[in-house]
Amino acid sequence: MSTLKNIDRDNLTPQDALDLLVQGNKRFIENKQQDKNLTQMREALIDNQQPFAAVLGCSDSRTAPETIFDQSLGDIFTVRLAGNVACRKAIGSLEYSCKYLGSKIIVVMGHTNCGAVKAACDNFEEGNITEIIKLLNPAVSEETTTLDPERNSKNTEFVANVCFLNVKKQIQNIINQSDILKEMLDKKQIGIIGGVYNFASGQVEFDHQGPTL
Ligand SMILES: [Zn+2]
């Protein structure tokens, strides 16, 4: 049983880091997760961490990146907010992960049947939930293929379209609002990619047409 996986974290490329996530997601789908000695891992990580990936995901209880990508302590710097929205505090967390902890790839991960996305599709407003919805509204506006009165959360195709567009929008927010990450992307020190986690299949479907890797 290994303690920390034998990964050359200093020399990983963004593509290498993505490959590790894809391989881990395959193990998760096949229910062939790696053995983990969490006590040994915890002890090995007392003084430092070098998570190879940063994930901006949804808070949904079914979407824990460490589980979906079959990773463990010290592997993924995880930022989770309902709707995987890239607010400035989330972007700041990603900056810290990439610049100071050495993460090589940022994954913005939406998921099927997302309550936050569905709420945005229905123009839901209540308390501070409204603050989340505001950040999802640009994706709703961008979806122009669905016409009224079909533009609501009961329309699964509309919801899926908005979910995918939201992932792309949040990536754009990150790039537009972070000089630190933009520079690291331009220098190919890190990559960024979107993905949607499918509850039914267990697969994270990555957007390989997306901005940059
Ligand atoms: Zn969600």
Residues whose N, C-alpha, C, O or C-beta is under 5 A from the ligand:
A	BS01	ZN	C58 D60 G83 C114 G115 A116
